[in-house]
Amino acid sequence: MKALVDTPVATRLEAAARRDRGARRAALGKAAAVCVAPAAVFLLVLIAYPLSRVFWSAFHYVNLTNPTVSGFARLDNFTTVFEDEHFWPSLWRTCEWTVVSVVGEYALGLASAVALAQPIRARSVFRAIVIIPWVIPIVVAGLNWTWMLTPDYGVLNIWMVKLGLMAKPYYWLGNLNSALLTVSFVNIWRSFPFYTISLLAALLSVPREILESAAMDAAGPIRRFVYITMPELKIVSLTLIFIHVIWTAINFDFIWVMTQGGPYNASETLPIMIYRYAMEDFDVGAASALAMMTMGFMLAVFFIYWYGARSSSRESATW
Amino acid sequence: MKRLTIGLAAAALAVCGFGAPALADPVTLHFWVAWSPQQADAVGAKKEIAAYEQAHPDVKIDVQNITYDALHDKLLTALAGGDAPDLSWGLPEWLGELSRMGALRDMTEEAKTWPDRSAIYPNVIDALTIDGHLLAMPHYLGIRALLVHEDMLKAAGVASPPKTWDELIADSQAIKQKTGKFGFGIAGTGVRSPQELIMYLAQNGVSLAERQPDGKYRNTWLDDKAKLANATDVFAFYKNLLDKGVINPDGASWGWEEEDTNFGLGQYAMVIDGAWMESRETQNPEAMKDVTISAPPYKEKPATFFEINPFYVYKAGKHPKETWDFVAFMNGKEFQEAVHPNNSPRSDVTTDSKWGRGFTVLAPTGVVFPPVPLGAVTRDMIETLGQTLLKNEEPEAVARWLAASINKDLKQAGELSGN
């Protein structure tokens, strides 16, 4: 049998088949390259090139209004950022704004998802209503809230005074202690529906049988929620929190529309600083250095999440 | 038949242009503005531009309306990207940075032979000229004056508007006592606040930066005790406004919108503001009917902020002749009478109303920003008001901080003298 297979004809046939396979693979590779090319060009032009420009500018003197400023800057742009008296307070405020926003969004999103998962009448109507803040453009939402919060003619202040909640109108966006918290509150209001719909979908996929079995074993609603429902929401929750930490930390428009980083820098975060370096100081080098640093912080968050998720999945596999 | 066909074809070709001079495509001028479409000046300007297009069929004006804040950023990025319009509106504070970028077209030669040049106030042309080059044309004048709700003044038993800082404080306290309303309003933040601060500094004999023999600029407060003391007085004045109940404490965070709206609604008695407040008479006729105009109160010498709002014409524009003709038209008597009857840069266009002559008489006391990149400088000025009004810092420390910051900003912009 072996002798038959090893005949020259068989060898030739096998070689021909190998050639065919090779040609097919090459053709497939070409077709794949053609299909991938538009996406690759898109990535190169719209992501890789701007990113590499930012990287280049971070190490060069680049001034938007002064063409004579040029040359390799070594780490000068980073030094400019570190020596800026606003940098550390802005970094702290970025963390504060991100943590308050994401925690608030998650808590409100989870509470509303649990409420909307209950078998109540007109549940679909409530589900539709809850999504409204999320579909309002940030600029429109920001401007409306700014007007509503104005101390002199804002409806919220008037209502709160009439209800006896406050003795006199309060300038929520104009006080050092309340500006950032107020913008965070508005951000929570606008972003929580995204959590609601995502968590609601996860809640509805929790197997009924497990919950019913637990109930039969005398587990109360809180116990069932903590030990059965919450673990089922873990992956969705981690994903939501991770992407919102990034979205919130780099958010520029909400703060800019409502306070422009004020009063007296009380709501200035790193993205606002980047804008100021570029468009007010015209120092594109420093703006790029800070943008690189912000990207570094975000990458660190990503790696923490990735390692966390990986070790968590390993633990689950071991169990 | 064949001959007829050939004849018709030849005739058609002749009609289409063969053998005749080709009709030139109309020139399109890209003009970026920042008007409020419903305001009288915008309505008037649109009519005048339409008339200009009708009179010049070879020119088409492509108007793009953008808000002032967005206009600044859009212009800078468009200029850096080589995609600038032919001309635009802009704030006078941008003159230094646009000049530094080399973005502005020098119109000195055209202006020399422009027959209407003598009609423009000489100090207006001077303010738009850097090193002998005319780098912008005037648009309108935003001279600031003291606007007073006279009924509140009368209710407080005050006979005439305050002339000095001390009178302003005393009168405001009287108004607060008698009417319960605040006497004065300021912009603590936003584009308006540096314009008010530069005026108070000028009223006490100090300027932000002075031109030095090497052609560059420097803040000299830290080199001169008298100047530092005068600058300190200005921040002490702001502090007094707050501590003595002259202004609403929220005013520390007001921008121009809050300042104008609250004055228009009669929420407080006096404000330093521009002739555009005339439009509030239409919106709030009852509250605005008692408004009178007078010179801003001062300490050492009378001074007001003289906003010479410019038209910027860009070097990168492809049609310099048509652009000059159009910008000259907008500085012509007909356009100015239709669009800026009260605040024209032309001395032959003015009205006797309080919104006209009430402001133009103050032109000789007007002060302007130095022609240096001002982005960081004005931000630092806003910051000093936060330090004074929100952080309650000592006026002298604030003045010292601003002096050092201005020189740091000038250095960063390559404009610091001796550097």
Interface residues (C-beta under 8 A of the other chain):
Chain A: N63 L64 T65 N66 P67 T68 V69 T150 P151 D152 Y153 Y171 L173 G174 N175 L176 Q260 G262 P263 Y264 N265 R276 M279 E280 D281 F282 D283
Chain B: H72 D73 L76 A80 E97 L98 R100 M101 G102 G188 T189 G190 D250 A252 S253 W254 E258 T261 N262 L265 Q267 P373 G375 A376 R379 I382 E383 G386 Q387 L390 K391 D409 Q412 A413 G414
